């Protein structure tokens, strides 16, 4: 059996060229994901699924709220269960009630947040495609 060693957070820089890192336990190792590669986060109770540009999905035992506190401003909460990176929103459909992400996942926008999310996405020069 191979003996994997993990590096502590002190061994890794907190940021890589403006992007912070999120630590993920995967197959007995600690992986550090740059927030630039994260497309969205999906909360499920005390766990969160992290989706990446490469199409990978990681499960971490942290709440969506605790992870959101360490992310940049381009991550926005669109639903109580979803936090999206606005850089990877590909399409807005159904009167902005649904967002299609570059990783292929579709994310619901809560009714209470539609106007706020629409304003933010319009500010980033995205156009609604119906």
PEMO-V380463 format. One record per pair of residues at least 12 apart in sequence whose C-alpha atoms are under 6 Angstrom apart, sorted by the first residue. I is the first residue (numbers start at 1). GAP is how many residues later the second one is. D is the distance in whole Angstrom. If there is no record, write none. Layout:
# PEMO-V380463
i:I gap:GAP d:D
i:I gap:GAP d:D
This chain:
# PEMO-V380463
i:6 gap:23 d:6
i:6 gap:24 d:6
i:19 gap:16 d:6
i:20 gap:14 d:6
i:20 gap:15 d:6
i:21 gap:12 d:5
i:21 gap:13 d:5
i:21 gap:14 d:6
i:37 gap:15 d:5
i:37 gap:16 d:5
i:38 gap:13 d:6
i:38 gap:14 d:4
i:39 gap:12 d:6
i:39 gap:13 d:5
i:39 gap:46 d:5
i:39 gap:49 d:6
i:40 gap:43 d:6
i:40 gap:44 d:4
i:40 gap:45 d:6
i:41 gap:41 d:6
i:41 gap:42 d:5
i:42 gap:39 d:6
i:42 gap:40 d:5
i:43 gap:21 d:5
i:43 gap:38 d:5
i:46 gap:16 d:6
i:46 gap:17 d:5
i:47 gap:13 d:6
i:47 gap:14 d:5
i:47 gap:15 d:5
i:47 gap:16 d:5
i:48 gap:12 d:5
i:48 gap:15 d:6
i:48 gap:16 d:6
i:53 gap:50 d:6
i:55 gap:48 d:6
i:74 gap:12 d:6
i:78 gap:31 d:5
i:79 gap:30 d:5
i:79 gap:31 d:5
i:88 gap:13 d:6
i:88 gap:14 d:5
i:89 gap:12 d:5
i:90 gap:12 d:6
i:92 gap:36 d:5
i:92 gap:37 d:6
i:93 gap:36 d:6
i:93 gap:37 d:5
i:97 gap:12 d:5
